[in-house]
């Protein structure tokens, strides 16, 4: 028993100090897309649908999906129209995509996160709802502060 205690103490003392005066809070950005509850193919289809909707809006097509965007009341992003905010998102760079469970057979919601300035910075929390035909029905975008790490 005493031998295990000695080994544990030696192993712990060999580890670098955690939080001992360290002030570096840099969070590295992982280029690997994070998926939750969906396959890479399904994620690619969601991204493709959004990119196509973005392309059509830029080209002047009339699209009938709901588009809402905002931020905290005092943030400058509240002055940007939802359409302009949507058109500024490079959907192929979305790093987190989650399939939201639902009992609704007509709509499938997804949550996406786009971090324009890297992890740990303000980001777009995006809810996308696709209809039964796979078309975009609603996009809700909130520019927000990340949760504390």
N, C-alpha and C positions, 0 to 999 in steps of 0.2 A: 504494500500500500504506500509506503514511504517513497518507493522508487517512482511510482506514477506521479506523486506529488512533485518530486524533484523535476521530472521530465516536463510536467505541465508548467512549472515556474520558468524553466529554461526556455520553453517554446514561447510563452507569453512575453518574456523579457526580450526575445529576439525580434518581436513584431515592432513595426514603427509606431510611434506615439500617435494616438488618434485624438484630435481636438486639443492638443497641448499647445495653445498659442497659434495654431494654424489659422491664417486669415484667407487663404485661397479658396474662393467659392466658385471657381470656374467649373462649369458643367460642360462636358464634351458632347457634341452633337453626333448622334449615331445615324449614319446615312442609310442604315437598314430600315426599311418600312416595318413598323410594328402592326401586326394584325391580331384581332381578337374576335373569334367566333365566325370567321369567314376564310375562304381559301384565297390564294394569290390571284386566281382567275376571277373570282367574284370581286375582289378589291380592284383589279384592273378594269373590270366592267363598270364599276361605280365611278372610278376616276375618268374613264372614257366618256361616260354619260355627262359628267360635269364639264369636262373639257369641250365636248360637242355643244352643250348648252351655252357655254362661254363663247365659243366660236360663232355660233348663230346670233347671239346678242350683239357681238362686235360687228357682225355683217349686216345688222339692221333687221333681222327676222323678228317676227312677232311670236313670242313664246308665252304660254299661259300658266307658268308655275308661280307660286307665291315666293317672294324674295324679301327677306327681312334681315336687317343688319343693325348693329348698335354696339355701344360700349358703355362704360361707367359714365355717368352724367357729366363729369368734369373733364373727361378725356377728349382730345381733339378728334378722335375717330367718330364722334357723334356728329361731326359736321360733314362727313363723307356720306354720299347717298348709298343705299344698299346696292344699287346697280353698279356704281363705280367700285365699291368694295369687292363685290363679286368678280368683276372683270380684272381686278388686280391680283387675284389669287392664282398662283401657278399650281393647279391641282395635281400635276405630276410630281410635285415636291411635298405633298402631304406625307407626313412621316408616321402618323398614327391613324388607323382606321378600324372601327369596331362595328360589328353587326349588332344592332340593338334588338333583343328578343321582343317579340310581339305576338299577340293572338289574332291580330288583324290580318286577314288573308288578302286584302286589297292593297295594302301599303307595307313597305319594308323600310324602317328607319335605320340610318347609319350615323355614327359620330366620327368626325374627322378632326384632326388637329394639324394646323399649319403654323409653324414657328418661323416667322420671317427673319428673326435676329438670333436664332439658336435657342436651345433649351434653357429654361430658367428665366426667360424674358417674356414680355407680353406676347400673346399668341391668339390665333383665331380658333375658337371652339365652334365647329360647324356641324349642324344637324341637317342631314339630307334625307328626304323621304322619296323613295321611288315607288311608282304605281305598279300594278300587276303586269303592265306591259313593259316595265323597265324604264319608263320615262320619268324624268324629274318632276315631282309634284310640288315640293316645297324645299326651300333652303333657308335656314335660320343661322345667322352668323353673329357671334358675340366676340368682340375683341376684349380680352381679359387678362388679368394677372394670374400667373400660375400658382398652384397650391404651394404652400411652404414645403421645402425639402428638409 
